[in-house]
């Protein structure tokens, strides 16, 4: 065998031995822990990204059942949580405090007798009413003189304050002309009474069995004078007040009457009163009520016998 061929065969054998040893060494050097590190890792589930709405983005209406999905730190999946809104509950109104001393209106006076002329609405007393009353008085007195043998009799005075009057001429909406002593005055006086009682040490906790009663109210337009050229009228509100005593005896009346209130406006022509369906009367009604409420409230200590 030629020498060159031997050298070639020897080089091939050495090369094969060297390569085989390297592969074996590499396989022995790889331990199980190293293999685990070199192994391709399994895919890990990643939590879905949560995007918050932009501050400028429109906010949709909240439904009755709102699904809310919690986002845990571990990335584990969490089942949706449903929040159900409770039904609205109607608020219970607070109980109104009882009125310590009620104020009311009555057609009956302190003697429990009904007022002769009940004026639920405005009345008008004209000059003709006095003329007629004076004429009747003259005829009556002449007849009495004849029957008494000519003896002179005294004339009874005739006052326009004694006339009930007639319904207002041309009034369309008479409900606007209701007597304010019956509708507005009790409420106005009630506020003043409650405030006054609450501000007094001796009356703050007192209990009253009887009402404070407004009664005998007249609401009239009364002529200014008997001068035929005088066409002016004055608006008048006259009313009284009394309180049933908390305790009474045989020698004391059951009620304690207060001083009456008399409101009178300035004189105006009848045409001015009638304008706007008696708008001037409507406008002055609260003024008259305020005056009488003030006068009656000033008598509370006397009406309640606290002096």
C-alpha positions in Angstrom: 0.0 0.0 0.0 1.5 3.3 -0.9 2.5 5.6 1.9 0.3 8.4 0.7 -2.8 6.2 0.8 -1.9 5.1 4.4 -1.6 8.7 5.5 -5.0 9.6 4.0 -6.7 6.6 5.7 -5.1 7.5 9.0 -6.2 11.1 8.8 -9.8 10.0 8.1 -9.8 7.7 11.2 -8.4 10.4 13.5 -11.0 12.9 12.3 -13.9 10.5 12.9 -12.6 9.7 16.4 -12.3 13.3 17.3 -15.8 14.1 16.1 -17.4 11.2 18.0 -15.8 12.2 21.2 -16.9 15.8 21.0 -20.5 14.7 20.4 -20.5 12.3 23.3 -18.9 14.9 25.6 -21.6 17.4 24.7 -24.4 14.9 25.4 -22.9 14.0 28.8 -22.4 17.7 29.8 -26.1 18.5 29.3 -27.8 17.9 32.6 -31.6 17.6 33.1 -31.7 21.1 34.7 -29.9 22.6 31.8 -32.2 20.9 29.4 -35.2 22.4 31.2 -33.6 25.9 30.8 -32.8 25.4 27.2 -36.3 24.0 26.4 -38.7 26.3 24.7 -41.2 27.7 27.4 -44.9 27.0 27.1 -47.1 30.1 26.3 -48.4 31.9 29.4 -51.9 33.3 29.3 -51.8 37.1 29.4 -54.7 39.1 30.9 -56.6 41.2 28.4 -55.7 44.8 28.3 -58.2 47.2 30.0 -58.7 50.5 28.4 -60.1 53.4 30.4 -62.4 55.8 28.6 -61.1 59.2 27.7 -62.2 62.0 30.1 -63.7 63.8 27.1 -65.6 60.8 25.8 -69.4 60.9 26.3 -70.8 58.8 29.1 -73.5 56.4 28.3 -76.6 56.0 30.5 -76.2 53.4 33.3 -78.6 50.5 32.8 -80.5 48.9 35.6 -78.1 45.8 35.6 -74.5 46.8 35.0 -71.9 44.0 34.4 -68.6 44.9 36.1 -65.5 42.7 35.4 -62.8 42.8 38.0 -59.2 42.9 36.8 -57.0 40.8 39.1 -53.3 41.4 39.5 -52.5 37.7 38.8 -54.1 37.8 35.4 -56.5 34.9 36.2 -59.9 35.1 34.5 -62.7 36.3 36.6 -66.4 35.8 36.0 -68.5 39.1 35.4 -70.2 40.5 38.5 -73.7 42.0 38.0 -74.7 44.9 40.2 -78.5 45.4 40.5 -79.7 48.8 41.5 -82.2 48.9 44.3 -85.6 50.4 43.5 -86.2 53.9 44.6 -88.1 54.3 47.9 -90.5 57.2 48.3 -89.5 59.6 51.1 -91.9 59.6 54.0 -93.0 63.2 54.7 -92.3 64.6 58.2 -95.3 65.0 60.4 -96.5 68.6 60.5 -96.2 70.1 64.0 -99.6 70.6 65.6 -100.8 74.2 65.9 -100.6 75.4 69.4 -103.6 77.8 69.2 -105.7 77.5 66.0 -107.3 80.6 64.4 -110.6 80.1 62.7 -113.5 82.1 61.2 -117.1 81.8 62.3 -120.4 83.4 61.5 -121.3 83.1 65.2 -120.4 85.8 67.7 -119.3 85.5 71.3 -122.9 84.9 72.4 -123.1 82.0 70.0 -125.7 83.9 67.9 -125.3 84.0 64.1 -124.4 87.4 62.6 -127.5 89.0 61.2 -126.0 90.0 57.9 -123.4 87.5 56.7 -121.2 89.1 54.1 -119.3 86.4 52.2 -118.6 88.9 49.4 -118.3 92.6 48.8 -121.4 94.8 49.3 -122.0 98.4 48.3 -123.8 100.9 50.4 -125.1 103.8 48.3 -126.5 107.2 49.3 -130.0 106.0 48.3 -130.0 103.6 51.2 -129.8 106.4 53.7 -132.4 108.5 51.9 -134.8 105.6 52.0 -134.1 104.9 55.7 -134.6 108.5 56.6 -137.9 108.7 54.6 -139.2 105.6 56.3 -138.2 107.0 59.7 -140.1 110.3 59.0 -143.2 108.4 58.0 -143.1 106.2 61.0 -142.6 109.1 63.4 -145.5 111.1 61.8 -147.8 108.0 62.3 -146.7 107.6 65.9 -147.4 111.3 66.6 -150.9 111.0 65.2 -151.6 107.9 67.3 -150.1 109.5 70.4 -152.3 112.7 70.2 -149.6 114.9 68.7 -146.9 114.2 71.2 -143.5 114.7 69.7 -141.2 111.7 69.4 -137.5 111.5 69.1 -136.1 110.5 65.7 -133.8 107.5 65.8 -130.4 108.2 64.2 -129.7 106.7 60.8 -126.1 105.7 60.1 -124.6 104.3 57.0 -122.7 101.9 59.1 -125.9 100.0 59.8 -126.6 99.1 56.2 -125.6 95.8 54.7 -125.6 97.1 51.2 -126.2 95.5 47.8 -124.2 93.4 45.5 -121.6 95.3 43.4 -122.9 96.5 40.1 -121.2 95.1 37.0 -119.0 92.6 38.9 -118.0 89.6 36.6 -115.9 87.4 38.8 -117.4 87.8 42.3 -115.1 85.1 43.7 -112.4 87.7 43.6 -114.4 89.9 45.9 -114.8 87.4 48.7 -114.7 88.8 52.3 -111.0 88.6 53.2 -111.8 88.2 56.9 -113.2 84.8 56.0 -110.4 83.7 53.7 -107.1 85.7 54.2 -107.3 87.0 57.8 -107.3 83.6 59.7 -104.1 82.5 57.9 -102.3 85.8 58.4 -103.3 86.0 62.0 -102.3 82.3 62.6 -98.7 83.1 61.6 -98.5 86.0 64.0 -100.1 84.0 66.9 -97.7 81.0 66.4 -94.7 83.3 66.3 -95.8 85.2 69.4 -96.5 82.1 71.5 -93.2 80.6 70.5 -91.3 83.7 71.6 -92.8 83.9 75.1 -91.4 81.8 77.9 -94.7 81.3 79.7 -96.6 80.3 76.6 -94.1 78.3 74.6 -95.3 75.0 76.1 -98.9 75.9 76.9 -101.9 73.9 75.5 -105.1 75.6 74.5 -108.5 73.9 74.1 -110.4 76.7 72.3 -109.7 78.5 69.1 -109.1 82.1 68.5 -112.2 83.1 66.5 -112.6 85.9 63.9 -116.2 86.8 63.3 -118.8 89.4 62.5 -117.0 90.6 59.4 -118.4 93.2 57.0 -116.7 94.0 53.6 -118.3 97.0 51.9 -117.8 100.0 49.7 -119.6 102.8 51.6 -120.4 106.2 50.2 -118.3 109.1 51.4 -121.0 111.7 52.1 -124.7 112.5 51.3 -123.7 115.3 49.0 -125.2 114.4 45.6 -122.0 115.7 43.9 -119.8 113.4 45.9 -119.4 110.2 44.0 -116.6 108.8 46.2 -116.7 105.6 48.1 -114.4 104.1 50.8 -113.5 100.4 51.2 -114.2 99.1 54.7 -113.4 95.9 56.5 -114.9 95.6 60.0 -114.4 92.4 62.1 -114.2 91.2 65.6 -112.3 88.6 67.5 -112.9 86.5 70.7 -111.3 83.6 72.6 -113.2 80.9 74.5 -111.8 80.9 78.1 -109.7 78.0 79.1 -111.5 77.9 82.5 -114.7 79.7 83.4 -117.0 80.1 86.3 -120.6 81.0 87.1 -119.6 84.7 87.5 -117.5 84.9 84.3 -118.6 84.7 80.7 -117.4 81.7 78.7 -115.7 83.9 76.1 -113.4 86.8 76.2 -114.0 89.3 73.4 -111.3 91.5 72.0 -111.4 95.0 70.5 -112.8 95.1 66.9 -110.8 96.1 63.9 -112.0 98.7 61.4 -110.1 99.3 58.2 -111.0 102.2 55.9 -109.4 103.1 52.7 -109.0 106.5 51.0 -112.0 107.9 49.1 -112.1 107.1 45.4 -114.8 107.6 42.7 -117.0 104.6 42.1 -115.7 104.4 38.5 -112.2 103.8 39.8 -113.4 101.0 42.1 -115.2 99.4 39.3 -112.3 99.5 36.8 -110.8 96.2 35.9 -113.6 94.2 37.5 -113.0 95.9 40.9 -109.3 95.4 40.8 -108.7 98.1 43.4 -110.7 96.1 45.9 -108.6 93.0 45.2 -105.4 95.0 45.6 -106.4 96.5 49.0 -107.7 93.3 50.5 -104.2 92.2 51.8 -103.7 95.7 53.2 -106.9 95.5 55.2 -106.0 92.0 56.4 -102.5 93.1 57.5 -104.0 95.9 59.6 -106.5 93.7 61.4 -104.0 90.9 62.0 -101.6 93.4 63.6 -104.3 94.8 65.8 -105.6 91.4 66.9 -102.1 90.0 67.5 -101.4 93.0 69.8 -104.3 91.8 72.0 -103.1 88.2 72.5 -101.9 88.7 76.1 -105.3 90.1 77.1 -107.3 87.5 75.1 -105.4 84.7 76.7 -105.6 86.4 80.1 -101.8 86.4 80.6 -101.5 89.9 82.0 
